[in-house]
């Protein structure tokens, strides 16, 4: 199978993430499934919510062609993309893997652990992000065909801040995730 891997903090998972998953399945016809991988840690940014809570929120999106993996959350110690892809290739060697990332990632990709090896192991499909308009992509990176800059820029940071200050968040979260956040008192303090 051809698997698109979508890793991130998802703190919280918002409608921008969901819409991207839908677009990947629609635009990359060769992709059989999208596997969402919440990160255990992030080398440059703090994760505010537990892996368990982020996993539970993402599970609301699991469906026939969308799976949620806890492979990073279960790992002991540091977790990086290179470790994840090596584990997936060992566990499911019959699959072909493709990483989904924003154009902002391309700018910092050389800071990723074993970034040259990652390009050997899989292709990277890129969606545009505001403020990171690129005219060309490095070797191993490909634009998701037909993807345009989003009309609305979704930001987990802004959503967390709005929840903390009890501001309206509009249609940034799916109802199930919004209710989960309220029921579990996440991002409110």
C-alpha positions as CSV (number, residue, x, y, z in Angstrom):
1,X,0.0,0.0,0.0
2,X,1.0,3.6,-0.5
3,X,0.8,5.4,2.9
4,X,1.0,9.1,3.4
5,X,2.4,9.8,6.9
6,X,1.3,13.0,8.6
7,X,3.2,13.7,11.8
8,X,2.9,16.7,14.1
9,X,2.2,18.0,17.5
10,X,-1.6,18.3,16.9
11,X,-1.9,20.4,20.1
12,X,-4.8,20.6,19.4
13,X,-5.8,18.9,16.2
14,X,-7.8,21.5,14.2
15,X,-9.8,21.8,11.1
16,X,-6.8,22.8,9.1
17,X,-5.2,19.4,9.8
18,X,-8.5,17.7,8.9
19,X,-8.9,19.6,5.7
20,X,-5.3,18.8,4.7
21,X,-5.9,15.0,5.3
22,X,-9.0,15.2,3.1
23,X,-7.1,17.1,0.3
24,X,-4.2,14.6,0.4
25,X,-6.6,11.7,-0.2
26,X,-8.4,13.7,-2.9
27,X,-5.3,15.0,-4.8
28,X,-2.7,12.2,-4.4
29,X,-4.7,9.5,-6.1
30,X,-2.0,6.9,-5.6
31,X,-2.3,7.2,-1.8
32,X,-4.3,4.3,-0.2
33,X,-4.3,5.6,3.4
34,X,-3.1,8.5,5.6
35,X,-1.6,7.6,8.9
36,X,-1.6,10.4,11.5
37,X,1.3,10.3,13.9
38,X,1.2,12.5,17.0
39,X,4.7,13.4,18.2
40,X,5.8,12.4,21.6
41,X,8.1,15.4,21.7
42,X,9.3,18.2,19.5
43,X,13.0,19.3,19.2
44,X,12.2,23.0,19.0
45,X,8.7,23.5,20.5
46,X,6.9,22.7,23.7
47,X,4.0,20.3,23.6
48,X,1.4,21.4,26.1
49,X,-1.0,18.5,26.2
50,X,-0.4,14.8,27.0
51,X,0.1,12.3,24.2
52,X,-2.9,10.4,25.5
53,X,-5.2,13.4,25.1
54,X,-3.9,14.4,21.7
55,X,-4.2,10.7,20.6
56,X,-7.8,10.6,21.8
57,X,-8.7,13.8,19.9
58,X,-7.1,12.4,16.7
59,X,-9.0,9.2,17.0
60,X,-12.2,11.1,16.2
61,X,-10.9,11.4,12.7
62,X,-10.0,7.7,12.2
63,X,-12.0,6.2,9.3
64,X,-11.6,3.7,6.5
65,X,-8.6,5.5,4.8
66,X,-7.4,7.5,7.9
67,X,-5.5,5.7,10.7
68,X,-4.0,7.1,13.9
69,X,-0.7,5.6,15.1
70,X,0.7,5.9,18.6
71,X,4.2,4.7,17.5
72,X,6.0,7.9,18.6
73,X,4.0,8.2,21.8
74,X,5.1,4.7,22.9
75,X,8.8,5.2,22.1
76,X,11.1,5.4,25.1
77,X,13.4,8.4,25.0
78,X,13.9,10.8,22.2
79,X,11.7,10.4,19.1
80,X,12.6,11.7,15.6
81,X,11.1,11.1,12.2
82,X,14.0,8.9,11.1
83,X,13.3,6.5,14.0
84,X,9.6,6.4,13.1
85,X,10.1,5.7,9.4
86,X,12.7,2.9,10.2
87,X,10.2,1.4,12.7
88,X,7.4,1.5,10.1
89,X,9.6,0.0,7.4
90,X,10.5,-2.8,9.8
91,X,6.9,-3.4,11.0
92,X,5.2,-3.0,7.6
93,X,7.9,-3.6,4.9
94,X,5.3,-4.1,2.2
95,X,4.2,-0.4,2.3
96,X,5.6,2.6,0.4
97,X,5.8,5.7,2.6
98,X,5.4,9.4,1.7
99,X,5.7,12.2,4.3
100,X,3.3,15.1,4.2
101,X,4.7,18.5,5.3
102,X,4.2,22.2,5.0
103,X,6.4,24.5,3.0
104,X,7.6,25.9,6.4
105,X,9.2,22.4,7.0
106,X,11.3,22.7,3.8
107,X,13.1,25.8,5.2
108,X,14.3,23.9,8.3
109,X,14.6,20.4,7.0
110,X,18.3,20.4,7.1
111,X,18.0,20.6,10.9
112,X,16.1,17.3,11.1
113,X,18.1,14.3,12.4
114,X,19.5,12.2,9.5
115,X,17.7,14.4,6.9
116,X,19.7,13.1,4.0
117,X,18.8,9.5,4.9
118,X,15.1,10.5,5.2
119,X,15.1,11.6,1.6
120,X,16.6,8.2,0.6
121,X,13.8,6.4,2.5
122,X,10.8,8.3,1.2
123,X,9.4,11.2,-0.8
124,X,8.1,14.3,0.8
125,X,4.8,15.9,-0.5
126,X,4.5,19.6,0.4
127,X,1.5,21.8,0.9
128,X,1.8,25.6,0.9
129,X,1.9,27.6,4.1
130,X,1.5,31.4,4.4
131,X,4.8,33.1,4.8
132,X,6.7,30.3,3.2
133,X,5.9,30.7,-0.5
134,X,8.6,28.7,-2.3
135,X,9.2,28.8,-6.1
136,X,11.3,25.6,-6.1
137,X,11.7,22.5,-3.9
138,X,14.8,20.6,-3.2
139,X,15.4,17.1,-4.5
140,X,13.0,14.5,-2.9
141,X,10.3,17.1,-2.3
142,X,7.2,17.5,-4.5
143,X,4.2,19.8,-4.4
144,X,0.8,18.3,-3.7
145,X,-0.8,18.9,-7.1
146,X,-3.3,21.8,-7.2
147,X,-2.9,22.8,-3.5
148,X,-3.2,26.5,-3.0
149,X,-2.5,28.7,0.0
150,X,-5.3,28.2,2.5
151,X,-7.9,30.9,2.7
152,X,-7.7,30.7,6.4
153,X,-4.4,30.0,8.3
154,X,-5.2,27.7,11.2
155,X,-2.8,27.9,14.1
156,X,-2.8,25.5,17.1
157,X,-1.0,28.2,19.1
158,X,-3.7,30.8,18.4
159,X,-6.4,28.2,19.2
160,X,-4.8,27.4,22.6
161,X,-4.5,31.1,23.3
162,X,-8.1,31.7,22.4
163,X,-9.3,28.9,24.6
164,X,-7.2,30.1,27.6
165,X,-8.7,33.6,27.3
166,X,-12.2,32.3,26.6
167,X,-12.3,34.0,23.2
168,X,-14.4,32.6,20.4
169,X,-12.6,30.1,18.2
170,X,-15.0,30.1,15.3
171,X,-14.9,27.0,13.2
172,X,-11.3,26.1,14.0
173,X,-12.1,22.7,15.7
174,X,-14.4,19.9,14.8
175,X,-17.3,19.6,17.3
176,X,-16.0,16.3,18.8
177,X,-12.6,17.8,19.5
178,X,-14.0,21.0,20.9
179,X,-16.3,19.0,23.3
180,X,-13.4,16.8,24.3
181,X,-11.3,19.9,25.1
182,X,-14.1,21.3,27.3
183,X,-14.9,18.0,29.0
184,X,-11.2,17.4,29.9
185,X,-10.5,21.1,30.7
186,X,-7.6,21.3,28.2
187,X,-6.0,24.6,27.3
188,X,-8.2,26.5,29.7
189,X,-5.7,27.4,32.4
